[in-house]
């Protein structure tokens, strides 16, 4: 089953937004670093509730508006998913093979960006509840 696993938010004050999510909701930090696609000195933080990942990305001038940037979906079969998407879009372009975070970047019919990946982005697994 395909799974929604990732949401990215751009902000000019990433440390402040990270502190908010950690303090207000108890999210924990699983990764910190430089966004893979950028060479600027901007920083990214990756938080989790134990299942879902929230990326807080430092925004730089002229990059994109603050707020929702994209979300990520872990898919079971990239070829099948790409075929389905092609019925909505003229062209689905795969990223280079050495891209570590997502094999496809596409948009939905309203223009919202999505990263699609078979392998996922971070190396953690969802935390199971005591009932599982």
Secondary structure, 3 states (H helix, E strand, C coil): CCEEEEEEEEECCHHHHHHHHHHHHCCEEEEEECCCCCCCCCCEEEEECCCCEEEEEECCCCCCCCEEEEEEEECCCHHHHHHHHHCCCCCCCECCCCCCCCCEEEECCCCCEEEEECCCCCCCCCCCCCCC
